[in-house]
Amino acid sequence: MLASVLSAVVAATVLSGCTATALQSQYQNGDNKGYISGTGVTEVKPADRKDPVTFSGKTTEGSTFSSSAHRGDVIVVNFWYAQCPPCRLEAKELQKIAAKYEPQGVDFIGINTRDDQPSAVSFDKTFGVTYPSILDADRGKAQLAFSGVYRPNSTPTTVILDRKGRVAARIEGPVTAQPSTVETLIDSVLAEASS
């Protein structure tokens, strides 16, 4: 009887390890889409925000973007690459949001995680993206700067930094599914900065 009970416990333990998470299910799906999708919004209260995120890198235009030089502005950071279907889907919507908020002192910067300069520039021309992107495929330094609690877990991910350079919000997945949410989060960070 004891052997039967032990066998049942061992079998239950082994089988419990077979339950697939959402991430494992995407991997095991076998569709070879080449990216991990994500959804969800994380908003961080000012009192709970960590240290400022400091990153820099060469942009698609050949200049250097440094988050330190933009301290005092709200910064919207979008992680993307050209062959990512949700990135292609959200590009025009993100550009509309950028055009709306840039006059209000909101800086938009992309962080391209996989492409070379010609591919990234071609993407921008195709989708009408006018804000710069850091080319981060070679070293991943800009991505590494976000490797704390609010790192980009999927592509695309959009992160909003407050005027002190701290993560105020993270949107996983394309903003096309939630453009009003993105705008509400930007408005909230702008309002707290001016009060």
C-alpha positions as CSV (number, residue, x, y, z in Angstrom):
1,M,0.0,0.0,0.0
2,L,2.9,2.3,0.9
3,A,4.5,1.6,-2.5
4,S,1.2,2.6,-4.2
5,V,0.9,5.9,-2.3
6,L,4.6,6.7,-3.1
7,S,4.0,5.9,-6.8
8,A,1.0,8.2,-6.9
9,V,2.9,11.1,-5.2
10,V,5.9,10.7,-7.6
11,A,3.6,10.6,-10.6
12,A,1.7,13.7,-9.4
13,T,5.0,15.5,-8.9
14,V,6.3,14.6,-12.3
15,L,3.1,15.5,-14.0
16,S,2.8,18.9,-12.3
17,G,6.1,19.8,-13.9
18,C,4.6,19.2,-17.3
19,T,2.0,22.0,-17.0
20,A,3.0,24.6,-19.7
21,T,3.2,28.3,-18.9
22,A,2.0,30.8,-21.5
23,L,5.6,31.3,-22.5
24,Q,6.3,27.6,-22.9
25,S,3.1,27.2,-24.9
26,Q,4.3,29.9,-27.4
27,Y,7.6,28.1,-27.8
28,Q,6.1,24.7,-28.2
29,N,3.5,26.0,-30.7
30,G,6.0,25.4,-33.5
31,D,4.8,28.4,-35.6
32,N,8.4,29.7,-35.9
33,K,7.2,33.3,-35.6
34,G,10.6,34.2,-34.1
35,Y,9.4,36.4,-31.2
36,I,7.7,36.2,-27.8
37,S,4.5,38.2,-27.7
38,G,3.2,39.8,-24.6
39,T,0.3,41.8,-23.3
40,G,-0.2,43.9,-20.2
41,V,0.3,47.2,-18.6
42,T,2.4,47.9,-15.5
43,E,2.0,51.4,-13.9
44,V,4.5,52.3,-11.2
45,K,3.5,54.9,-8.5
46,P,6.0,57.7,-8.0
47,A,6.9,56.4,-4.5
48,D,7.6,52.9,-5.8
49,R,9.9,53.9,-8.7
50,K,13.5,52.7,-8.7
51,D,16.6,54.5,-9.7
52,P,16.8,56.4,-13.1
53,V,17.5,54.3,-16.1
54,T,20.6,55.6,-18.0
55,F,21.2,54.4,-21.5
56,S,22.7,55.7,-24.7
57,G,23.6,54.5,-28.2
58,K,24.2,55.3,-31.8
59,T,20.9,56.0,-33.7
60,T,19.7,55.1,-37.2
61,E,20.6,58.7,-38.1
62,G,24.2,58.3,-37.0
63,S,23.9,60.6,-34.0
64,T,24.1,59.5,-30.3
65,F,21.1,59.5,-28.0
66,S,21.7,59.7,-24.3
67,S,18.9,59.5,-21.8
68,S,20.9,61.7,-19.4
69,A,20.8,64.5,-21.9
70,H,17.0,64.3,-21.9
71,R,16.5,64.3,-18.1
72,G,13.7,66.7,-17.3
73,D,11.6,65.4,-20.2
74,V,9.2,62.5,-20.2
75,I,10.8,59.8,-22.5
76,V,8.8,57.0,-24.3
77,V,11.1,54.1,-25.2
78,N,9.9,51.5,-27.7
79,F,11.7,48.2,-28.1
80,W,11.3,46.8,-31.7
81,Y,12.8,45.2,-34.7
82,A,11.8,45.2,-38.4
83,Q,10.6,41.6,-38.9
84,C,8.4,41.6,-35.7
85,P,4.8,41.5,-36.9
86,P,3.3,43.4,-33.9
87,C,6.1,46.0,-34.2
88,R,5.0,46.6,-37.8
89,L,1.4,46.7,-36.7
90,E,2.0,49.3,-34.1
91,A,4.4,51.6,-35.9
92,K,2.0,54.0,-37.4
93,E,-0.1,54.3,-34.2
94,L,3.0,54.9,-32.2
95,Q,4.1,57.6,-34.7
96,K,0.7,59.3,-34.3
97,I,1.1,59.4,-30.5
98,A,4.7,60.7,-30.9
99,A,3.5,63.5,-33.1
100,K,0.8,64.4,-30.6
101,Y,3.1,64.5,-27.6
102,E,6.5,65.8,-28.9
103,P,5.3,69.4,-28.8
104,Q,4.5,68.8,-25.1
105,G,8.1,67.9,-24.2
106,V,7.8,64.2,-24.6
107,D,10.7,62.5,-26.3
108,F,10.3,59.3,-28.2
109,I,13.2,56.9,-28.9
110,G,13.2,53.4,-30.3
111,I,15.6,50.7,-29.3
112,N,16.1,48.4,-32.2
113,T,17.0,45.0,-30.8
114,R,18.0,43.0,-34.0
115,D,18.6,45.0,-37.1
116,D,21.4,46.8,-38.9
117,Q,21.1,50.4,-40.0
118,P,19.7,49.9,-43.5
119,S,17.0,47.6,-42.3
120,A,15.9,50.0,-39.5
121,V,16.0,53.0,-41.8
122,S,13.9,51.1,-44.4
123,F,11.3,50.3,-41.7
124,D,11.1,53.9,-40.6
125,K,10.5,55.0,-44.2
126,T,7.9,52.3,-44.9
127,F,5.9,53.2,-41.8
128,G,6.6,56.9,-41.6
129,V,8.4,56.8,-38.3
130,T,10.2,60.1,-37.7
131,Y,11.7,59.7,-34.2
132,P,15.1,58.1,-33.9
133,S,16.0,54.6,-32.8
134,I,19.1,53.3,-31.1
135,L,20.8,50.4,-33.0
136,D,21.3,47.9,-30.1
137,A,21.7,44.6,-31.9
138,D,25.4,44.2,-31.5
139,R,26.0,44.8,-27.8
140,G,22.5,45.2,-26.3
141,K,23.7,47.9,-23.9
142,A,20.5,49.9,-24.1
143,Q,18.5,46.8,-23.4
144,L,20.7,45.9,-20.5
145,A,20.0,49.2,-18.9
146,F,16.4,48.1,-18.5
147,S,17.3,44.7,-17.1
148,G,15.9,45.3,-13.6
149,V,12.3,44.7,-12.5
150,Y,10.7,46.5,-15.5
151,R,12.7,45.0,-18.4
152,P,11.1,44.4,-21.8
153,N,9.9,40.8,-21.5
154,S,8.6,40.7,-25.1
155,T,8.7,42.6,-28.4
156,P,7.3,45.1,-28.8
157,T,7.5,46.7,-25.3
158,T,7.0,50.4,-24.7
159,V,8.4,52.0,-21.5
160,I,7.5,55.5,-20.2
161,L,10.2,57.2,-18.1
162,D,9.3,60.1,-15.9
163,R,11.2,63.4,-15.8
164,K,13.7,61.9,-13.4
165,G,14.4,59.0,-15.8
166,R,12.6,56.4,-13.7
167,V,10.3,53.8,-15.1
168,A,6.7,55.1,-14.7
169,A,5.0,52.5,-16.9
170,R,5.6,49.5,-19.1
171,I,3.3,48.4,-21.9
172,E,3.9,44.9,-23.2
173,G,2.6,44.1,-26.7
174,P,1.6,46.4,-29.5
175,V,0.1,49.8,-28.5
176,T,-2.5,49.4,-31.2
177,A,-4.5,47.2,-28.8
178,Q,-4.4,50.0,-26.2
179,P,-3.5,53.5,-27.7
180,S,-5.8,55.3,-25.3
181,T,-4.1,53.6,-22.4
182,V,-0.7,54.7,-23.6
183,E,-1.9,58.3,-23.9
184,T,-3.5,58.2,-20.5
185,L,-0.2,57.0,-19.0
186,I,1.7,59.7,-20.8
187,D,-0.8,62.3,-19.6
188,S,-0.5,61.0,-16.0
189,V,3.3,61.3,-16.0
190,L,3.1,64.8,-17.6
191,A,0.6,65.9,-15.0
192,E,2.7,64.6,-12.0
193,A,5.7,66.3,-13.4
194,S,4.1,69.7,-13.6
195,S,2.5,69.6,-10.2
